Amino acid sequence: MNQKSATTVSIIEERINIPVAGQQFAQLVRIHPVKDPGPAVFMLHGLMDDARCFHDSQARTGLAYVLARQGYDVYMGELRSRRLDGSTLKKHPFGVEDAINQDLHRLVEAMNKRIATPGQIWIGQGFGSLLLTSYLARHPAQLQQLRGMVHFSPFRESQPAGRIKHFWVNWLHRRGISLVSRLLGYVPAVRFKLGRCNESLNFYQDVLYWLDSPWRGKDGFDYAAAVKQLDWPPSLYFASLYQSWRGSDADARAFMFDLGAHNGRLIKLGRRVGNHKNYRRSELCLHEAAEQDYFPLLLDWLKELPEHQATSGQ
């Protein structure tokens, strides 16, 4: 489908509540063409974020809408507690393992019941990529449904990148934000402009722990060993060069290598490598300029994928 015809496609957006635990719900935001939706795309946000990192429902822009206008059946997963206020959030703590074993399991199950075309694309943003790969490590049979994966500024371990990043991670997050969050009982990400959503304190602490600890579940499951045994589909990695002290390209490269040998390609984004602008990590899937800058590269890459590449989990 060319760009001109894509703009005339009628799009439907719906939000589906998915029970996960007790009275808590994850949500599945679906955006798809009215007629004949094509292959499914599953997208997952990162820390202190929600599905808004992939789309603007009022302006009807962002990567999710670009994909839907190209005919894809887009599903954006939202973990539980995304839209709770602080007083409610601290009463419903949940951690990374809950997100992997409960939220993602139910979200993927709900998506699989709705899709009509075989072959899926999975897209992660930030920590969302680690959650997706962790889920697949525990459920390798799902890989048989995947044609490809796309990761935007993924990370697992925080790679050394100088004094500023050391201060950002070890002083601001591990000490400053952690102290305030423990006092409040939740992470006030919105108040401190750290993200679009406040975060569960337990989830935040789990993320910090995984930044410099073995990639292992609380039940002893060895994610690091499991992912290296899997036959990953072709994968595309995007890393923002904005605020180079963050070392997003080093984090993305380390994440790619953590998955073992596979068909992976890392693309750096920024003015110094020829892009239209320097993109913040939070706007990689949203910025209007991206639609003419690197989204076409992504769309072409998706078109080159096999119709349905079956892979086997081990």
Secondary structure, DSSP 8 states (H G I E B T S, - for coil): --HHHHTT--EEEEEEEEEEETTEEEEEEEEEESS---SEEEEE--TT--GGGT-BTTTTBSHHHHHHHTT-EEEEEE-TTTT--HHHHTTS---HHHIIIIIHHHHHHHHHHH--SS-EEEEEETHHHHHHHHHHHH-GGGGGGEEEEEEES--SS-----HHHHIIIIIIIIIIIHHHHHHHTEE-TTTTTS-SS-EEHHHHHHHHHHHSS-SB-TT--BHHHHHHTS----EEEEEE-SSGGG-HHHHHHHHHHHT-S--EEEEEESGGGT-SS---GGGTTT-TTHHHHTHHHHHHHHHHS-S-------
